[in-house]
Amino acid sequence: MKTILLSFILIFTFMNISYSQKHDCCEEETTTAENKTKPECCEESGTTGSDITAPNIMATFGNDEGFKNEHPEPLAFTLADGKGKMITYKTSDGVDANGYEVRADNPTNNWVFLFHEWYGLNDYIKREAEEVAATLGNVNVLAIDLYDGKVATNNDEAVKYVQSVTNDRALVIINGAKDYAGSDAVFAAYGWCFGGSWSNQAAIELGDKCKACVIYYGMPEQNLDRLAKLKAPVLGVFAKQDARITPEVAGKFESDLKSLNIPVTINIYDAGHGFANPSNPKHDVTATKDAKEKTYTFLREKLQ
């Protein structure tokens, strides 16, 4: 009798703890534009973003002090004379999304979607959008805001914002941008770090409308079934000294793409994570120049 009673108590306790953990997590849900969707622990299996792995892996890096230290606080910079402007556009979940748009001088259906690194859509990313538009010419550029208006000024904020992005909301934002561009639009996806990972996801999501995918030291998709949906050729830029998105990770990504007959070119520079970020005090000017030349050549070939 005592054994049966003890078993009952243990089962009841386990069930209560499990319920409490899930209930506590679900209480974090808000209805604001900052975090419309539920935390992932509350999402049911089979949701739109449930087969995505890479951004989730990158989000866990935020708990790693070493990774945080690879992202020094941005040097001060204000974009004073940009051609572009901030816009909002509609999304399927009813919460407007944001982006920094630079339109081509002449009408074009070519679009480059830019994805910010973990500090968010700050003036550095806006400057990158201006540079892409000026360098390529016949493209519209939209730097997509995955943080719904938030911009980090330090690592603690960056970790918070990275880990608040849900796969479902990010996909809604990307698909809203696709709709905003119009049914005749063709795309390239281009991003750095956390945004490099989402550049990969956007290229998958855009299907055969996407003509090029550029990933700078972002965690590539690990799920081969999802990766097989990618239609665009890939240019990967990685860092030899990166302790987490390592040359081995880049090599595995290259092998996976080749096994799926997806064209890929991987470049690995003897530099650290975030080397192409001009806000980084450890910004590697030489490696960045070479990587950008390859990036612009790649984008010109695929979009024009």
C-alpha positions in Angstrom: 0.0 0.0 0.0 2.8 2.4 0.9 4.5 1.6 -2.5 1.4 2.5 -4.4 0.9 5.7 -2.4 4.5 6.7 -3.0 4.2 6.1 -6.7 1.1 8.2 -6.9 2.8 11.1 -5.1 5.8 10.9 -7.4 3.6 10.9 -10.5 1.5 13.8 -9.3 4.6 15.8 -8.4 6.1 15.3 -11.8 2.9 16.3 -13.6 2.6 19.4 -11.4 6.2 20.5 -12.1 5.7 19.9 -15.9 2.5 21.9 -15.9 4.0 24.7 -13.9 7.0 25.0 -16.2 4.8 25.2 -19.3 2.3 27.5 -17.6 5.1 29.9 -16.4 6.5 30.0 -20.0 3.1 30.7 -21.5 2.5 33.5 -19.1 5.3 35.4 -21.0 3.0 35.8 -24.0 2.2 39.4 -24.9 -0.1 41.0 -27.4 2.2 43.9 -28.3 3.9 44.4 -31.6 7.2 43.6 -29.8 6.4 40.0 -29.2 3.0 39.0 -30.7 3.6 35.3 -30.8 3.9 32.8 -28.0 7.2 31.6 -26.6 8.3 28.5 -28.5 7.7 26.2 -25.5 4.0 27.0 -25.9 3.8 26.4 -29.7 2.3 23.2 -30.9 4.3 20.9 -33.1 3.7 21.3 -36.8 3.8 25.1 -36.9 5.3 27.0 -39.8 8.7 27.4 -38.3 8.9 24.0 -36.5 11.4 22.5 -39.0 13.9 25.3 -38.7 17.0 24.6 -36.6 19.7 27.1 -37.4 18.5 30.4 -35.9 17.5 28.5 -32.7 21.1 27.2 -32.4 22.4 30.8 -32.9 20.1 32.1 -30.2 21.6 29.7 -27.7 25.0 31.2 -28.3 23.8 34.3 -26.5 24.2 32.4 -23.3 27.9 31.9 -24.1 30.2 34.6 -22.7 32.8 33.8 -25.3 30.3 34.5 -28.1 29.1 37.7 -26.5 32.7 38.9 -26.3 33.0 38.4 -30.1 30.4 41.2 -30.4 31.9 44.3 -28.9 29.5 47.2 -28.4 29.1 49.1 -31.6 31.2 52.2 -32.2 29.1 55.3 -32.4 27.7 56.0 -35.9 24.8 58.0 -37.3 23.7 57.8 -40.9 23.2 61.4 -41.8 22.4 61.5 -45.5 20.9 58.2 -46.6 18.8 58.0 -49.7 16.5 55.4 -48.1 13.7 55.6 -45.5 12.1 53.5 -42.8 8.8 51.9 -44.0 6.2 49.6 -42.5 4.3 46.9 -44.3 1.5 44.5 -43.6 1.9 40.9 -42.4 -0.5 38.0 -42.2 -0.5 38.0 -38.3 -1.9 41.6 -38.3 1.3 43.2 -36.8 3.0 45.5 -39.2 6.7 44.9 -39.9 9.5 47.4 -40.4 12.3 47.8 -42.8 14.8 50.3 -44.3 14.1 50.7 -48.0 16.3 52.1 -50.7 14.6 52.2 -54.0 16.4 52.1 -57.3 16.3 55.2 -59.4 14.5 53.4 -62.2 11.6 50.9 -61.6 12.9 47.3 -61.2 11.6 44.0 -60.0 15.0 43.1 -58.5 15.1 43.1 -54.7 17.9 42.4 -52.2 16.6 41.6 -48.7 19.2 42.4 -46.0 19.2 40.7 -42.6 20.8 42.5 -39.7 23.3 40.9 -37.2 22.4 40.7 -33.5 22.4 44.4 -32.7 19.4 44.9 -34.9 18.5 47.3 -37.7 20.8 50.2 -36.6 22.4 52.9 -38.7 25.3 50.6 -39.7 22.9 48.2 -41.4 21.1 51.1 -43.0 24.5 52.2 -44.4 25.0 48.7 -45.8 21.6 48.9 -47.5 22.7 52.2 -49.1 26.0 50.7 -50.2 24.3 47.6 -51.8 21.8 49.9 -53.7 24.6 52.2 -54.9 26.9 49.4 -55.9 24.5 47.2 -57.7 22.4 50.0 -59.2 19.3 48.3 -60.7 17.9 46.8 -57.4 15.6 47.8 -54.6 17.1 47.1 -51.2 15.0 46.3 -48.1 16.8 45.8 -44.8 14.3 43.7 -42.8 13.8 44.3 -39.1 13.5 41.0 -37.3 13.3 42.8 -33.9 10.1 44.7 -34.5 11.5 48.1 -33.9 14.0 47.3 -31.1 17.7 48.1 -31.6 20.3 46.9 -29.1 23.0 49.2 -27.7 24.9 46.5 -25.6 25.3 42.8 -25.5 22.7 42.1 -22.8 20.1 43.8 -24.9 21.3 42.0 -28.1 21.0 38.6 -26.3 17.5 39.4 -25.2 16.3 40.5 -28.6 17.9 37.6 -30.4 16.3 35.1 -28.1 12.9 36.8 -28.4 12.6 36.2 -32.1 10.4 33.3 -32.9 10.6 31.3 -36.1 7.0 31.9 -36.9 7.1 35.7 -36.5 10.3 35.9 -38.5 8.8 33.9 -41.4 5.7 36.2 -41.3 7.9 39.2 -41.5 9.8 37.7 -44.5 6.6 36.7 -46.3 5.1 40.1 -45.7 8.2 41.7 -47.3 7.8 39.3 -50.3 4.2 40.5 -50.7 5.2 44.1 -50.3 7.7 43.7 -53.2 5.0 42.4 -55.5 4.2 39.3 -57.5 6.7 40.0 -60.2 9.7 40.5 -57.8 12.8 38.4 -57.8 15.1 38.3 -54.8 18.5 37.9 -53.3 18.9 37.3 -49.6 22.0 38.7 -47.8 22.8 38.8 -44.1 25.4 38.7 -41.3 25.7 36.6 -38.2 22.2 36.0 -36.8 21.0 37.7 -40.1 23.2 35.3 -42.1 21.2 32.4 -40.6 18.0 34.2 -41.5 19.3 35.0 -45.0 19.5 31.2 -45.5 15.9 30.8 -44.2 14.6 33.6 -46.3 16.1 32.1 -49.5 14.4 28.8 -48.6 11.1 30.6 -47.9 11.2 32.6 -51.2 11.6 29.4 -53.3 12.3 29.8 -57.0 11.7 33.6 -56.6 15.1 33.8 -54.9 18.1 33.9 -57.2 21.0 34.3 -54.7 21.7 33.6 -51.1 24.6 35.3 -49.2 25.5 34.1 -45.7 28.2 35.8 -43.7 29.2 33.7 -40.7 25.7 32.7 -39.8 24.7 29.2 -38.7 23.4 27.4 -41.8 20.3 25.2 -41.8 20.9 21.7 -40.4 17.6 20.1 -41.4 18.3 18.5 -44.8 14.6 18.2 -45.6 14.2 21.9 -45.2 17.5 22.7 -46.9 16.4 20.7 -49.9 13.7 23.3 -50.5 16.4 25.9 -51.3 16.4 26.9 -55.0 19.1 29.6 -55.0 22.8 29.3 -55.4 24.7 30.1 -52.2 27.8 32.3 -51.4 29.1 31.6 -47.9 31.6 33.8 -46.1 33.0 32.3 -42.9 35.9 33.0 -40.5 38.7 30.7 -39.7 39.0 32.0 -36.1 35.2 31.6 -35.4 34.9 29.3 -32.4 31.2 28.4 -33.0 30.3 28.8 -36.7 33.6 27.0 -37.5 35.3 26.1 -40.8 34.0 22.6 -40.0 30.4 23.9 -39.9 31.0 25.7 -43.2 32.5 22.5 -44.7 29.5 20.5 -43.6 27.1 23.1 -45.1 29.0 22.9 -48.4 28.8 19.1 -48.4 25.1 19.2 -47.6 24.4 21.6 -50.5 26.5 19.7 -52.9 24.7 16.5 -52.0 21.4 18.3 -52.9 22.9 19.6 -56.1 22.6 23.2 -54.9 25.4 25.5 -56.3 27.6 26.8 -53.5 30.9 28.7 -53.1 32.4 28.9 -49.7 35.1 31.5 -48.7 36.9 31.2 -45.4 39.0 34.2 -44.1 41.7 34.1 -41.5 39.7 36.4 -39.2 37.3 36.3 -36.3 33.5 36.2 -36.2 31.9 39.5 -37.2 35.0 40.6 -39.1 33.0 42.4 -41.8 31.0 44.5 -39.3 32.3 48.1 -39.4 30.9 48.7 -36.0 33.2 46.0 -34.6 36.5 47.4 -33.2 38.1 44.3 -34.6 36.7 44.9 -38.1 39.1 43.4 -40.7 39.2 45.9 -43.5 41.2 43.7 -45.9 39.1 40.6 -45.5 35.9 42.6 -45.8 37.0 44.3 -49.0 37.7 40.9 -50.7 34.5 39.4 -49.3 32.4 42.3 -50.5 33.9 42.2 -54.0 33.0 38.6 -54.3 29.5 39.3 -52.9 28.8 42.0 -55.4 30.1 40.0 -58.3 27.9 37.1 -57.2 24.8 39.3 -56.8 25.3 41.0 -60.2 25.6 37.7 -61.9 22.4 36.3 -60.3 20.2 39.4 -60.4 21.2 41.1 -63.7 
